[in-house]
């Protein structure tokens, strides 16, 4: 009996379906905090930040950290989804569409990662936690808080549609609120939201369900899910695969973007490469500056960079799921993109390489041997305080 050859992997630069949406290619600019919204509203600088990679060839760009509630911002200058934000967001989405790309809004609630001092509001968490950001204790989220935040995600998704977005990405990573509930290290509750994985996953599942019920199939819905927190006792791969199965079975998301690390406890686990402690310290007054320089290595640990550094973990999700997956983490070359397609990932997401070279995808499309000039120094990270950019080129 003749064997049928397997179909060839998809072309990463060819059009692809994401839920109800068709993207011009399979390359997504990942959400990275832009630092360009001083009044928590869209600026011309924010529009240009996203227009450049759109003009440079990505299939979709992602507007970072569109908080669903005022206390859910990482700090007070971050956009939160409200009627006053719609006109500016509409200008942004129009500008991206004019370049031929789609645009997604990353919806989330920062939970214990929120800066309560900056926001002037208590940060929500599964329990009482001391924030290394604000040095204040978080407020344990009540059932009423959880219901309110769940509804706020649905309302924010509706606002995203009104603003012209093609997709939303729900943030279930980095120990933001939903992610902190998933973490057995951070979630010590004894009620129906703590203990078993099924209980700890209720917040994430409830949010995804509420967003799906609100938007139907009018826009694509993705979720950014931690594969692991990168801290002892935190959320790990085995439990994350089970949560991914929950979301797949619920039918609430069109794809998962797989991430890792904790903005609260181990931020560099996602970024890999150099830890720019001196550059971070320079943005703070004394005595914080001295403290960061002396103790920064305890929080900003250095992990070696390698191309596609999350691929090994992500393979386990690909083997366990039918749901479309977006591979993130150190993707800078055409050959890596092709490898992701060969291994069954539907999309790839890029961040730092596009920060240095917004036109990288167009250049790769013209010449597959093009190499990114990003050196993974991570000196872009501290620029969030002055407008995120690559300091080697700007």
Buried (B, 14 or more C-beta within 10 A) or exposed (E): EEEEEEEEBBEBBEEBEBBBBEBBBBBBBBBBBBBBBEEBBBBEEBBBBBBBBBBBBBBBBBBBBBBBBBBBBBBBBBBBBBEEBBEBBBBBBEBBBEBEBBBBBBBBBBBBBBBBBBBEBBBBBBBEBEBEBBEBBBBBBEEEBBEBBBBBBBBBBBBBBEBBBBBBBBBBBBBBBBBBBBBBBBBEBEEEBBBEBEBBBBBBBBBBBBBBEBBEEBBBBBBBBBBBBBBEEBBBBEBBBEBBBBBBEEEBBBBBBBBBBBBBBBBBBBBBBBBBBEBBBEBBEEEEBEEBBEEBEEBBEBBEBEBBBBBEBBBBBBEEBEBBBBBBBBBBBBEBBBBBBEBBBBBBBBBBBBBBBBBBBBBBBEEEEBEBEBBBBBBBBBBBBEBBBBBEEE
